[in-house]
Amino acid sequence: MTFTIRDKALVSLMAYAEASSGTGLERRCVVRSAFNRLAAVGKWYHRPTLAGVVLLRAQYSEFNGDKLDNANLERAANATDDDPVMADCYTSFDEAAAGNLADPTRGATHYHDKSIQPPPWADPATGATLALETAKFRFYKGVA
């Protein structure tokens, strides 16, 4: 599959905004969640491009309309070219796009920060299964 510069830019900005305070593994997991959604043909959160996956309304919180999330996205957009966290986000994208990034999420398409209550989609009664827990996030697969 071929990915566009727009795909790389949006996924990398999203990963920076969502996980810049996390570990490299956590950023890789956030990037991988977008690739897993791209592969989830037939699911409501699937779109034919990574840009479409990331920009789907109310999915990746950094693109929502609240000020805190927008501030994180603006911080990501203003990251300098030599920012090591942004470089890690770009590298994570490149590795996933090349098929060189093993999926540490075990197929997770969704995640949430552990500082918030689990969203309704994370309820096991809906089919969601906890696939990976890190210091900052919980990653789920099987989201309906």
BELSULJO-V665799 format. One record per residue. N is the residue number from 1. SS is DSSP state (2 for helix, 1 for strand, 0 for the rest). PSI is psi in whole degrees, -180 to 180 (NA if undefined). Layout:
BEGIN
[[N	SS	PSI] [N	SS	PSI]]
END
This chain:
BEGIN
[[1	0	144] [2	0	137] [3	0	147] [4	0	167] [5	2	-37] [6	2	-43] [7	2	-50] [8	2	-45] [9	2	-47] [10	2	-43] [11	2	-42] [12	2	-43] [13	2	-43] [14	2	-46] [15	2	-41] [16	2	-49] [17	2	-38] [18	2	-32] [19	2	22] [20	0	-27] [21	0	0] [22	0	-170] [23	0	169] [24	2	-41] [25	2	-43] [26	2	-39] [27	2	-41] [28	2	-38] [29	2	-40] [30	2	-46] [31	2	-46] [32	2	-34] [33	2	-37] [34	2	-43] [35	2	-38] [36	2	-35] [37	2	-38] [38	2	-36] [39	2	-9] [40	0	56] [41	0	133] [42	0	-15] [43	0	152] [44	0	-24] [45	0	1] [46	0	143] [47	0	159] [48	0	-10] [49	0	157] [50	2	-37] [51	2	-43] [52	2	-39] [53	2	-49] [54	2	-36] [55	2	-1] [56	0	128] [57	0	135] [58	0	30] [59	0	-71] [60	0	116] [61	2	-26] [62	2	-22] [63	2	5] [64	0	174] [65	0	2] [66	0	155] [67	2	-40] [68	2	-48] [69	2	-43] [70	2	-35] [71	2	-40] [72	2	-41] [73	2	-40] [74	2	-39] [75	2	-41] [76	2	-43] [77	2	-26] [78	0	5] [79	0	141] [80	0	162] [81	0	-25] [82	0	13] [83	0	120] [84	2	-29] [85	2	-43] [86	2	-41] [87	2	-39] [88	2	-39] [89	2	-44] [90	2	-44] [91	2	-41] [92	2	-43] [93	2	-50] [94	2	-42] [95	2	-42] [96	2	-43] [97	2	-34] [98	0	-6] [99	0	15] [100	0	4] [101	0	105] [102	0	150] [103	0	96] [104	0	-14] [105	0	-7] [106	0	39] [107	0	10] [108	0	137] [109	0	-16] [110	1	157] [111	1	164] [112	1	154] [113	1	138] [114	0	-11] [115	0	-9] [116	0	163] [117	0	144] [118	0	134] [119	0	163] [120	2	-34] [121	2	-16] [122	2	-3] [123	0	124] [124	2	-26] [125	2	-19] [126	2	-2] [127	0	-8] [128	0	139] [129	1	131] [130	1	119] [131	1	-31] [132	1	138] [133	1	129] [134	0	-176] [135	0	-32] [136	0	-32] [137	1	160] [138	1	128] [139	1	137] [140	1	145] [141	1	169] [142	0	18] [143	0	128] [144	0	NA]]
END
